[in-house]
């Protein structure tokens, strides 16, 4: 669960306006405002849960809320694709729980009252989240007055972030308490009897040794078994639930890699060779790199261990201004130039007070306030108290502004450079993109030799001519081989490997070999079987796919499963023949050895077999054989047991079971196990009843 303590705002405070989402909301508002003649509400329904229509707008609000909380916690101002997808999935799960559980709570009359919430925040039973947030890290003591001060001052935050975050915390506390009450209600209804405990103990502790013989199904010739179409239809009707299926698709695709040509490689090498002399002589290295290189200037100091092996020795033995290269690395031609040699610590520890300009505090006013706090700190005023009173960094405010230890490069450049160049105990002010920081360096690690270097880089990338040439080849393939049969023939003729992606679900985002395949998956669910896709650019490749199999939600057809059913029935009929033969032989034989000789087979041995065993040596995965063995009296030849791989006859030779078991620990463990599953199992049952219709694939 998110907590304020995690808000280590190394890079600053949240940028609250996500332009793309705001623009989409603006356009969406215009569309919706145009009247029902344009679109129906169902077109903006992202889901239906327990009969309730969930709009895209409601889901997006949940995503936006979690995105804001995540960015506030981490200090990030932009999300990569993977993180965004993770947040969307979390928003979906929270939405499911809110709607499904709220209905269940209402049915049961279960609630969290305002008085109860107050008690968990300010009263006698402080919730662990609140206790963690407002515990003094230096003393380990919970500070109730800090809670009250925060609640009294949070509305003074002009950005509204403090209030929004606190409301999120309160909702999480209330949701967690309601879920705890619900789980406790269910848990109290769970009971493990002595008989259940005894059975569980036997399953884990009783072991048997036994002898067995097996007659494999392949000992009966197929010609002796007759399975008619009527038999197949009857089995299908009687066992239809065995053939339920989820909607899925099978795809085959070919890929045209958008890779640089040899000509592109030579152009990159020629460019960097032409720039070599200028790079070696230029004085404004940072500006030169940022204007010309494919890798931006890195202002950090690097230790020997941080450097790539191929340049570490050079940089630590060279003089400033000397260069190394060109060399080829990571599909890029590079030249390294030593810029500086410095002696700096590996890390520093600091604390800060952040003053942020905003709607109610102009830039100059913020600077004046920061100047005043800087003077007060230098006069000896308590830095920690001032941080708690004035800092706009909610992640460190309650910890006296403490940032802890951080290595070079973890903070924004201006903050980083100032902190690593300051002495122990020095107090200074630095301005960054997030505002004015009053900083005190409280400790420094041991100083070591480090270097700053610049890299002039030219990546070998496909030129526009190369791109167009590859696209033309893909276009010709798509135009020439426009049916599935031609698709397969064309791939063989042009030497292209056909890659397969089977059982693709409607919400999948990746395919084997393709990470960003959402567009292709959406096409597959709109296309007909054996259709050929248009050209799609995915992961630096042009992709052309064939939709080879369409499975709809529901039941597999009789035609699809008839071969499988026939195999099942053939095995059953062979088993009946083998059982009949074995029964006759068992009556004639005096023991298992005689029976084995009559059947021209041998007796197998199995030792230390428990009910929980996975397989039997010499037999394989045979749950019926295991169950029969642990429940058969010693010395008795069993009746034939129809298994997965054949029909078995066994005799238990010994039983090992400790006497006088202590069943109380067994009962306790079973009870704990059942209670541990209450949350998951109960919610899954309620979700199944809610008949969830998930339409997210239509929007994302």
Secondary structure, DSSP 8 states (H G I E B T S, - for coil): ---GGG---TT-S-----HHHHHHHHHHHHHHHT-TTT--GGGGEEEEETTEEEEHHHHHHHHHHHHHHHHHHH--SS--HHHHHHHHHHHHHHHHHHHHHHHHHHHHT----HHHHHHHHTSSS--HHHHHHTEETTTTEE-HHHHHHHHHHGGG-TTSHHHHHHHHHHHHHHHHHHHHHHHHHHHHT----HHHHHHHHHHHH-EEEEEEEEEEGGGS-GGG----HHHHHHHHHHTGGGGEE--EEEEEEEEEE----HHHHHHHHHHHHHHHHHHHH-S-HHHHHHHH-SS------B-GGGS-HHHHHHHTTS-TT-EEEEEEETTEEEEEEEEEEEEEESEEEEEEEEE--BTTB-HHHHHHHHHHHHHHHHHT--HHHHHHHH---TTTGGGTTEEEEEETTSS-HHHHHHHHHS-TT-EEEEEETTEEEEEEEEEE--EEEEEEEEEEEEE----HHHHHHHHHHHHHHHHH--SHHHHHHHHHHTT---EEEEEE-TT---BTTBSS-HHHHHHHTTS-TT-B---EEETTEEEEEEEEEEE-SEE--HHHHHHHHHHHHHHHHHHHHHHHHHHHHHHH-SSHHHHHHHTT---EEEEEEETT---BTTTBS-HHHHHHHHTS-TT-B---EE-SSEEEEEEEEEEE--SS--HHHHHHHHHHHHHHTHHHHHHHHHHHHTT-EE-GGGT-
